[in-house]
C-alpha cells in the first residue's frame, strides 16, 4: 500500500530534524575539542619556555608591591604557568593598560603612574615600620624575660650559704651570661637592619627599573597622543570646511531662486 505524498513528507521532517541536530552537536563537540587542544598547547609552550630559561628567578620585592594589573579572573587558566612568568605578564599588562587609551593626556597618564607608585611606596614603608616595631617588641620581651630570670637566680642564690669562691664563680657566670645575651641581641639587630636595608634597596631598584620602563612607554605614548591630536584637529578642520562649503553652495542655490521673477498665480478656479 503506497503512502500519500502529504503523509510521506510529514514523516520525513522529524528524521531531518534529528539529522540536523546530530550534525550541529558533532560540529559543537569538534569546536570544543579544538579549543581545548589549543589551550593545552599554549599552556605547555609557556611552561616549556619557562623551564628552558632556567629555574624561577628570585623575587626582589614582595608580591604586594608589584606594579601589575588585576588579572585574577584568569588564574584558573594560568594555574600551571610558573609564578615568575605570571608576574612578568601581569606587570606588562599593567604598563600596557596605562598607555593604551589615547583619550588621556600624557600628564594624566604620568599622574596615574606616580599615584600608583606612591601607594606602593607608602605600603612598603608601612610594612617596614611594622616589621621594625615587631622586631623591637620581640627583643624587648626577650630582655625582660632574661633580666627577670637573672634577678630570680640572684635572689635565690643570696638565700643560700656560699663561700667567697662560690660567690665569685656565680657572679662571673652571671656576668658572662649577660654579656653573651646582649651580644646575641646585637647580632640579631644588626642582621635585621642589614635585611631591612637589602629590602629597601631591592624595592628602590625595582621602582627605578619600572619608572625607566614607564618613561620609555610614556615617550612613545606622548608621540602617539600628539599625532592623534593633530589628526583629530585636521578632521575637525576638514569637517568645518565641508560644512562651510555646503552652506555656501546652499546660499548660491537660494540666491539663484531669489533672482528669478515671481510667478503670479491666477484666481483659484480659473
ABEGO torsion letter per residue (X at the ends): XBBBAAAAAAAAAAAAAAAAAAAAAAAAAAAAAAAAAAAAAAAAAAAAAAAAAEBBBBBABBAAABBBBBAAAAAAAAAABBAAAAAAAAAAAAAAAAAABAABBAAAAAAAAAAAAAAAAAAAAAAAAAAAAAAAAAAAAAAAAAAAAAAAAAAAAAABBBBAAAAAAAAAAAAAAAAAAAAAAAAAAAAAAAAAAAAAAAAAAAAAAAAAAAAAAAAAAAAAAAAAAAAAAAAAAAAAAAAAAAAAAAAAAAAAAAABBBBBBBBBGX
